[in-house]
Amino acid sequence: MKKVIMGTEAAALAAVLARVQVVAAYPITPQTVTVEELSNYVATGELEAEFLSVESEHSAMAACVGASATGCRTFTATSSHGLALMHEMLHHAAGGRLPIVMLNANRALSPPWNLYCDHTDSLSQRDTGWIQLYCSDVQDVLDSILIAYKVAEQAMLPIMINLDGFYLTHTSEIVDIPSQMEVDRYLPAYQPAEKVDPDAPSTYGAVCGADLYASLKCRRQKDMLAVEEAWLEAANDFANAFGRLHPTVEAYMSEDAEVVIVTIGTAGGAALLAAQSLRREGVAAGSLRLGLIRPFPKRSFTEAVKGAKHIVVLDRDISFGAEGIVAQEIKACLYGRSFAQVHGFVAGIGGNDITPEKLIEMVRQALSGTGDSVFLGESTWVEVIV
Amino acid sequence: MEKCKIESIKQLPVMPLTIEDMTWNKTGTWRLLTPVWMNKIAPCIRGCPIGQPIPQFIQAVLEGDWGTALVRLLEVNPMPGITGRLCYHPCQTACVRKDLDSAVSIKDLERLTADKGGIPRLTRRAAKGRKIAVCGSGPAGLSAAYFLAMKGYLITILEPSDRLGGFLRDLPEGRLSSEVLEREIRRLISVSGLDIETNASEVRARKYDLVLLDRTAYPSESPEARALEKFASSAGQYLDVENKEGGAGFKVVQVAEAVALGRWASNQTEQILGTAFTEESQPFTALDKGELKFSRLPDQKTIDLLERAKGGPDEAAATEAARCLSCGTCNLCQSCIIACPDACCRLDEDEGKIIIDLYHCKGCGICSYECPRGVMNMEYLP
């Protein structure tokens, strides 16, 4: 069935189709519609789940941690400051090996106060141990949440599904909604190997000495690294069932490209159009959208950009005192593996639109070394007054 | 504790949870304050001259268990059908609910319990082989006789007239019908197993270890009152139920007080005969209203029980009973069990109480904070 819905509505619908059993969430712009929709689905009985109204995002995630530990399929949604408030509990969810799936609507952090798209909120939670995925369009939101449960429950790790605030949360698009029967076939009920069991009491997250602590972390890293392949496998299964592929990286004409524009989130569409325009002008351009950023899809990424001489990275975020976070990730990935030059651009933070024209301008500035954008540290800032 | 030997990470579950019994870790040693499950005397109980366990009997009404509800009352009051009609209900004046909407109709629930509870079986204490005569059968005399019989004494009520009840007989039919009075007295006799001698003219004092006299049974100057005075002179030594000097400390102005007086006299008798049970003294402390938390009205459990009662014949009673907040009285709502982060609170279904695992309780106090009825105390027990 096809319907015109917003990204936030698609996320709620995906949670319903995944038959989540517990939802604990606190509303925040621009995620609110998801929470409203889920609350409504539970109230009308369309979703048989426990809906917990909590007093903060910290409690929302704490409730999800508890629920997930009892073996329930658990969903929550947040944004920006809410995500920041969850920080401690994000570690708890990942360290507890709990396959929670969470929507995060990417929004700028204040002050100054701003409600619009910015990736610093989720990227500053990179090291909490959550799998992080960035969606390109509304269909991607719905499909990715279904794939996410499959991957999360296999890896026993939580997944954060990121949606560009307003650009994706509030954009209505035509979405192909799979039937419940099809989804049930793809995503059976969660069967945890371990869960809280009153008949076999255990302490969860008990004190652990240095000997085992390091070993347990090492195993978590091993399991996290395996997620790139696990995602590809689950995405392939999904493509076989529903005819839509959601790979870890979405590359466009990158095989023979000299310059590849790398983005995360909704800017991927603009990057694709920019690459097409540049090709028409005679520039061998390609584009690449990173779906996963944790774990970093090292294999898919290096394979996709192996011929590139220039990599133009769009960062809708900034790590103060260093540079854009995605650019750092790419440099770390390519170090010793490629001689490509990485050009980091900080643009579209706090809601500025990313158009194909702006991206073409960035590519020109990267290749020529001249342009209107401001070079600062390792990054070039677009549309700023200095 | 012997350290676990881990050869491979695969021996450990993916979730970071303990793989062996952790009860060796006696976290109770970390505790400073100790939770103490202790029922308090609710304001209504304190208001009641008889001290009836009001939250307890109402809880049984809520569960549709009229028999248990009546047993709770008969343990302290031999004639709830009479007090349930005549009492001016100081319990309701003290009801906490009064400050929220209106007091629970305790008196009506008491009357209903007496009317619906039948004749339950109460356990009497083992026979002591001591014989006591109770002269006069007003509510105080009946009450003294009843409690002493329940305590294992052989009781004979000596009544100068041909019927039991004393001044209760003279009440207008509209206030207390003779039918109800007969029924209440019949039950009192049946439950306690005491003997009756109506139309008695004297006391053969030698037959008894002690003689009690109920002067409150009849108005002074009545023929029955004069007959009782004859009993007094034929008995020689006797204990006056009213015992004006150093007595129960209150004047009998109504039936509930007469019942209370009878119970007090029964305790006095035991003291005199040296056969008192010390376990009677209740370790409860009185409840301070400040200890109660009513932010979560109405209580979840209450709603559930009310739902169950819906449509049944006792719906109105259950609806009224559901309004009782069970102040200071554990109604096994199990909030503490749900709230305890260390799973240290446990329900003892047989005893109907909450047991705390003090080997592992860290004394965090969440149970006490959560308890909506002020039952769980946090105490410093060195």
Interface residues (C-beta under 8 A of the other chain):
Chain A: A69 G95 G96 R97 L98 M156 A193 E194 P198 P201 S202 T203 Y204 G205 A206 C208 L212 S215 L216 C218 R219 D223
Chain B: I6 I9 L12 P13 V14 M15 P16 L17 T18 I19 M22 A343
